[in-house]
Amino acid sequence: MRPAHYLEIPDLWVSAGHLCVGRSGMDGGRPARIDSFRLTDTTPWTAEQHGIVNQTDMLHPDHRLLEWVPYEFRYRFHCDDDACRGHDMGLHDWEAGQSWRKFRRTYPAHRLADVLRERWWTRTVTPDRATHFFVGNIAARPRTFMLLGVFNPTIAALTAPRQDALF
C-alpha cells in the first residue's frame, strides 16, 4: 500500500528520451538531474508573426497586445535512463514571458538577466524542491520537444500527510 501524501505526483516519464523517438503529445515528470539554466537571445518577430500573435478577436476586440520577449529560457537536464545524453529544451511558458514583462518594469536593464536567472534557476531548482517539467511537441514537428511548464512543489509538501476527507 502506498503511503498517504498530501500531494501525490505520479512519475509520468521513466525517461525523457522516449519522448524523442517520434511520439507526439504532452508528457512530464521529474528529471533525475537538472544541470543548468540559461537565457539565450531570440530573433524579433517578423511582421507576419506579430500579426498572427496579436490578431483581433470579435469577442475581445480591445485585448492587450502580446509583447515579444527577447530571451528564450532554456534548461539542460538528464532523465533516469542510463543512455541519456541529456536534454536541452526551451521553456515556452506564459509565466516565464510574463516574468520578463513584469521585471523589465521593476528592475534596470543591466540587472534584468540576473533577476530572471534568480527566479527561474536559483528559486526554482533547489534541494528542497521537487522540480517537474511538462513537455510537449508540435504536430508538424513530432520529434521536436519543448518545455511547456515548470512545477516545483516543496519536497515537504509531497511527503506531508494527506488531509482527511471533509465529508
Backbone torsions as a table, in degrees:
resi	resn	phi	psi	omega
1	MET	NA	135.9	179.3
2	ARG	-73.3	144.6	176.1
3	PRO	-67.8	150.6	178.7
4	ALA	-72.5	135.0	177.3
5	HIS	-127.4	144.8	175.6
6	TYR	-65.2	-42.0	179.4
7	LEU	-129.9	115.0	-176.3
8	GLU	-106.6	120.4	-179.4
9	ILE	-117.7	114.0	179.1
10	PRO	-70.1	154.1	174.7
11	ASP	-79.9	96.8	-172.7
12	LEU	-73.0	-28.1	177.1
13	TRP	-127.2	140.5	171.3
14	VAL	-85.0	-38.2	-179.6
15	SER	-144.8	127.7	175.7
16	ALA	-66.6	-19.7	179.1
17	GLY	-61.1	-30.3	179.2
18	HIS	-67.4	-16.3	177.3
19	LEU	-72.7	-23.4	-171.6
20	CYS	-93.6	16.4	-178.5
21	VAL	-109.9	23.0	173.9
22	GLY	102.0	-2.7	176.0
23	ARG	-70.6	138.9	179.2
24	SER	-109.6	163.3	177.6
25	GLY	122.4	-153.5	-177.1
26	MET	-127.9	144.9	-178.8
27	ASP	-151.5	179.8	177.2
28	GLY	-178.1	169.7	179.0
29	GLY	166.7	-174.3	-178.3
30	ARG	-100.4	117.3	178.2
31	PRO	-64.4	152.8	176.3
32	ALA	-67.0	-34.6	-178.1
33	ARG	-152.8	133.3	173.4
34	ILE	-107.6	114.3	-171.2
35	ASP	-84.2	-41.7	-174.4
36	SER	-162.3	166.7	174.5
37	PHE	-136.3	140.8	176.0
38	ARG	-149.9	156.0	174.0
39	LEU	-104.2	129.3	176.3
40	THR	-118.7	149.3	178.9
41	ASP	-69.4	145.2	177.3
42	THR	-116.0	160.4	177.9
43	THR	-82.7	133.5	178.1
44	PRO	-58.8	153.3	178.5
45	TRP	-63.1	144.6	170.4
46	THR	-74.7	168.7	177.6
47	ALA	-60.8	-37.3	179.1
48	GLU	-65.3	-46.2	179.0
49	GLN	-63.1	-40.9	178.9
50	HIS	-61.8	-41.0	178.2
51	GLY	-64.7	-40.0	179.6
52	ILE	-66.0	-47.4	-177.0
53	VAL	-65.1	-35.4	-174.3
54	ASN	-109.8	27.2	178.1
55	GLN	-65.9	148.9	-177.1
56	THR	-79.4	163.0	-177.3
57	ASP	-127.9	134.0	-178.7
58	MET	-60.2	-33.9	-177.8
59	LEU	-81.9	-23.0	-178.4
60	HIS	-135.7	65.3	-175.0
61	PRO	-67.8	-16.7	-177.8
62	ASP	-106.6	27.8	-179.6
63	HIS	-66.1	153.4	178.3
64	ARG	-74.1	140.2	178.8
65	LEU	-70.7	142.4	177.4
66	LEU	-81.8	131.5	-179.4
67	GLU	-91.1	143.0	174.2
68	TRP	-69.6	137.4	178.2
69	VAL	-103.0	124.5	-174.4
70	PRO	-76.3	1.2	-179.0
71	TYR	-122.3	150.7	165.1
72	GLU	-109.5	134.2	-179.4
73	PHE	-93.4	117.1	-173.4
74	ARG	-124.0	137.6	175.2
75	TYR	-117.8	143.2	171.5
76	ARG	-114.4	128.7	-176.3
77	PHE	-149.4	165.8	177.0
78	HIS	-122.8	145.7	176.1
79	CYS	-98.1	-175.0	-176.8
80	ASP	-74.4	-13.2	-176.8
81	ASP	-68.0	127.5	179.5
82	ASP	-61.2	-26.8	-179.3
83	ALA	-86.2	-0.4	-177.1
84	CYS	-64.4	126.3	176.2
85	ARG	-95.4	1.0	179.0
86	GLY	104.0	157.4	179.9
87	HIS	-128.2	138.0	178.2
88	ASP	-125.3	105.3	-172.9
89	MET	-129.1	144.9	175.4
90	GLY	-84.7	143.2	178.3
91	LEU	-91.4	117.4	-179.5
92	HIS	-112.4	63.1	-175.8
93	ASP	-112.4	133.6	179.4
94	TRP	-55.4	-38.8	-177.5
95	GLU	-61.4	-36.3	178.7
96	ALA	-64.9	-48.3	178.0
97	GLY	-62.6	-39.3	179.5
98	GLN	-65.9	-33.5	177.0
99	SER	-64.2	-37.9	176.4
100	TRP	-63.5	-45.3	-179.4
101	ARG	-60.3	-41.8	-180.0
102	LYS	-69.8	-49.0	-175.3
103	PHE	-66.6	-30.8	-179.1
104	ARG	-69.0	-20.3	175.3
105	ARG	-88.5	-16.4	-175.0
106	THR	-101.4	-33.7	-173.2
107	TYR	-118.7	153.2	175.6
108	PRO	-66.4	153.0	-175.1
109	ALA	-55.4	-38.1	-177.3
110	HIS	-69.6	-14.5	179.3
111	ARG	-103.1	-9.7	-170.7
112	LEU	-58.4	-47.7	-179.3
113	ALA	-61.3	-39.7	179.2
114	ASP	-66.3	-39.7	-180.0
115	VAL	-67.4	-41.1	177.2
116	LEU	-64.7	-41.7	177.9
117	ARG	-62.7	-40.1	178.4
118	GLU	-63.0	-41.9	-179.0
119	ARG	-69.2	-45.2	-171.7
120	TRP	-95.9	-7.4	176.4
121	TRP	-121.6	-63.6	-172.9
122	THR	-61.4	-43.1	-178.2
123	ARG	-89.9	-17.1	-175.9
124	THR	-94.3	-41.7	-177.4
125	VAL	-108.3	90.9	-178.7
126	THR	-131.1	160.2	-178.4
127	PRO	-61.3	-25.6	-179.0
128	ASP	-91.5	6.2	-179.6
129	ARG	-116.1	145.3	176.5
130	ALA	-104.2	79.7	-173.9
131	THR	-71.9	128.2	178.2
132	HIS	-119.6	149.7	175.7
133	PHE	-115.9	140.3	169.7
134	PHE	-101.1	128.0	-172.5
135	VAL	-123.4	141.0	177.2
136	GLY	-151.4	174.8	179.7
137	ASN	-135.8	-179.6	179.0
138	ILE	-109.4	137.0	-177.1
139	ALA	-55.3	-36.2	-179.1
140	ALA	-69.5	-21.7	179.7
141	ARG	-133.8	74.0	-172.8
142	PRO	-65.3	-13.6	179.5
143	ARG	-100.6	2.5	179.6
144	THR	-107.2	116.6	-177.0
145	PHE	-110.7	155.3	177.5
146	MET	-142.2	158.2	176.4
147	LEU	-81.1	127.1	-179.9
148	LEU	-98.4	-19.1	-179.8
149	GLY	-173.4	162.1	178.2
150	VAL	-124.7	132.4	177.9
151	PHE	-126.6	122.5	-174.4
152	ASN	-136.4	72.3	175.6
153	PRO	-69.2	158.9	174.9
154	THR	-70.9	151.3	177.0
155	ILE	-63.5	-34.0	178.2
156	ALA	-60.9	-37.5	179.0
157	ALA	-66.8	-31.7	179.8
158	LEU	-74.5	-24.4	-176.2
159	THR	-108.1	0.0	-179.8
160	ALA	-70.7	149.6	178.1
161	PRO	-61.5	145.7	179.0
162	ARG	-75.9	142.0	177.1
163	GLN	-69.5	139.7	176.5
164	ASP	-65.5	155.2	178.2
165	ALA	-60.1	143.0	179.6
166	LEU	-81.2	-24.4	-175.9
167	PHE	-125.7	NA	NA
